[in-house]
Amino acid sequence: MAFVRACALADVRDDEALAVTLGDHEVAVARNGDEVFAIQNECSHAAVALSEGDVADCTVECWLHGSRFDLRTGKPIGPPATEPVATFPVEVRDNDVYVDTTTTLNGVTPA
């Protein structure tokens, strides 16, 4: 695995997402309580940033049409999205968030 620093943990507030660019990938780093997730920052239904949506209960909502995605699996929880988005491994080290975009947790190829 090739983890790279994405941001400081303090930059990601609880129940919010932060957009970061890691190489060729746009990633939304989201925090839900003590858990931190990294998910493709593009809705699979419409090409809009998931980092601009609401985060709650380990999901992120696309602000445009209301699709929700599970932050753990990338699976859509409600329409209109029907395709999952990529999720990436995350490590928190010394109050920094590291993400590995060379592999996905759910096998989905990032857009």
N, C-alpha and C positions, 0 to 999 in steps of 0.2 A: 504494500500500500504506500501511496505517496501523499502524505498529509501536508498541507500548506496552511499557513496562518490566514484565517479569513477576517478576524476582527477581535477586538477585546470583548470579553464576556460582558463587561459593563455596558457595552454599546448596544446590546440586545436586551431590551426591557421585556419583562414578563408579559405574555400574551401579545407580543408584537413580532414583526419580522423586519429584517434588515437586508437590503439588496447588496450583494457583493459580487465583484467580477473576479473569477479565479481562472486565469488563462483564457480559454475560449468559452468558458461557461459562466452564465448568469445564474447565481444561486441566491435563494432566500434562506437566510439563517433565522430560525424562529425559536422562541423560548416559551415553554409552557411549564411553569413552576420551576423545578430543578432540572428539567430535561431540555436539551438543546438539539435541534434538528436542522438538517440542510436538505432543501428540496429545490428542484428545478424552478427557476423564477419565471416561468411562463405557463399560463393555463393551457391545458390540452384542447380546450374548446375554442378559445379565442386568444390571440397572441397579446395578452396583457400581463403585467407583472403581478404575480401572486404576493409579492412583498408589500403591495399597497392594500392588501385585503386584511380582514379581521382574523386574528388568531384566538382560538378558544377551544378548550377540551381536546387538545392534540389535533386540531384541524386548522386549515387556513381557508378562507372564503375568497373567491375571485370577486373583486369589487364590481365587475361589469355585468355579469349575468347571474351571480349567486351560487355558482358551483362550489362545493366544499371538497377539500382533499385531506385525507388522513396524512398527517406529518410523518407517521412511522412507516407507512406502506406506499404512499403516493396515490392510492386508489381514490377515485371520485366517490363521494358519499351521496351526492345528489345531482340531478340534472341541472343544466343541459350537458355537462361533461360526461363522457362515457369511457374515455381513455385515461390511464394513470399517467402521472408525471414521475420523473426520476427522483429517487432519494439517494443521498450520499452518506457515507460513514462520517461520524463526527467524534472528535476527542476534545476535551477541555483540559488544557495544561497551563498551569501557572496563571490562571485567570485570562487565558486567551483561548479562542475557538479555532480549531484546526479541522479542515475538511479535505477529504480525498475525492477528487472528481475523476480519478482514473478508473474507478469502479462504482457500480451502483448497488444499493442494498436490495433493490427489487427487480433487477435485470432489465429495466426500461432504458433505452438509449435516449440520452438527453437531446432535446431539440436544438 
